[in-house]
């Protein structure tokens, strides 16, 4: 059913008193998957280990996102504060300008995902067009959590395939639930 393939959500309608932020990592430079995962690991290390945020990596069906919660050390109350914080803490690892990403051969962190009224792909939704007019390629793969320790071995075409996700749903959903509990 078309309506059930793509599931999106908004962390806050007003984007005030946010409980989490999202780092949406895209690859307009078409870097090899190994380079992409290397950057994902560096960004995750900075957010989760260096800055003490609860965090989870999500393969979106085509790229990666890192969802992160509030750190006891840094209170981020609005979407603007989230984006300013990401810009100040991650600009040595990624670019926040899509045009620059291809030219500099860098990973692009899309700040628009943390703006008011921005829909965020939810875990377990399929990378599938939400409307029929999109020209963006869609993989049909599921948005799944990826453990930091499993990132090097993660194979999107196997591990995010809908049949694999169904077979491993209890483990995947437990991993996501643990993040939400934090």
HELIX and SHEET records of a PDB file:
HELIX    1   1 UNK A    2  UNK A    5  1                                   4    
HELIX    2   2 UNK A   33  UNK A   44  1                                  12    
HELIX    3   3 UNK A   45  UNK A   50  3                                   6    
HELIX    4   4 UNK A   79  UNK A   90  1                                  12    
HELIX    5   5 UNK A   98  UNK A  104  1                                   7    
HELIX    6   6 UNK A  111  UNK A  114  5                                   4    
HELIX    7   7 UNK A  148  UNK A  153  5                                   6    
HELIX    8   8 UNK A  156  UNK A  159  1                                   4    
HELIX    9   9 UNK A  162  UNK A  167  1                                   6    
HELIX   10  10 UNK A  169  UNK A  181  1                                  13    
SHEET    1   A 2 UNK A   8  UNK A   9  0                                        
SHEET    2   A 2 UNK A 120  UNK A 121 -1                                        
SHEET    1   B 5 UNK A 108  UNK A 110  0                                        
SHEET    2   B 5 UNK A  20  UNK A  26 -1                                        
SHEET    3   B 5 UNK A  64  UNK A  69 -1                                        
SHEET    4   B 5 UNK A  55  UNK A  59 -1                                        
SHEET    5   B 5 UNK A 144  UNK A 146 -1                                        
END                                                                             
